[in-house]
Every structure is written in structure tokens, then in C-alpha cells.
Amino acid sequence: FVQVRGPKTKRRKMSRAVLQVFEKYQAARTAFVQTVAELAHRPQNIEALQNAGVMSLLRPLLLDTVASIQQSAALALGRLANYSEELAEAVVMNEVLPQLVYSLEKQNRFYKKTAAFVLKAVAKHSPQ
């Protein structure tokens, strides 16, 4: 018995392989941003996160194609900004706020609530 594989079978296997790569990438982004958001909740982790360049890693995730990743990135940034004036300024200097506001009209109420938290965290350190 000889099994004959045509182009469709090959295409399906390749498509599945490609899909798996993207699924792994999404799972890794999700795990990363959720872990960072959790770590940012504890003051003892803030300096290490900052030294690791977490702001520049979280900023592009605000525009991710997956809403839960966007929301977790915003939560992490809000927690960082809430911690100190220096980190609130870093949020502003890294141009996080324009990206946050840009996404507002397309997002659900949970994201909007998280975005409001980021804005509040930044504003609380502002003298005006």
C-alpha cells in the first residue's frame, strides 16, 4: 500500500505548522505581559523591571492584535506609573499615553477602565 499525498495535504500540514508558530508567539506574549503586570504589583520588583527596560517592551503591546494583551500591558504600565513620579514621567517620556488614547475608541469597557487607571496613575504625580 502506497500513500499518495497531493499538494492539498502538503498545504494543510504547512498551514498547521505556520499556525502553531503564531499560536506559540501569542501564548508567549500573553504569558510575558501577564507576568510583568503581576510583578509590577509588588514594589520589590519595580527597580528590576525598570532596569530590564520594561517600558520599551510593554509600549508596543498596547497596539497588539489581541485585546487581552493590550489590556495587560496597560495594567502593567499603570502599576509602574503608580509606583513613583519617576516612573510616571517615564510613561510620559516613552510616549505611552498617545498609544493608550489611540486605542480607546476600539476597546471594551475593561480596557477603558485600565486606561483610566494609567492616566490616573500618571496624573497623581503631576503638580497640575
Summary of the structure (lengths in Angstrom):
residues: 128
radius of gyration: 19.4
end to end distance: 80.1
largest distance: 80.1
contacts: 358
relative contact order: 0.11
helix: 81%
strand: 0%
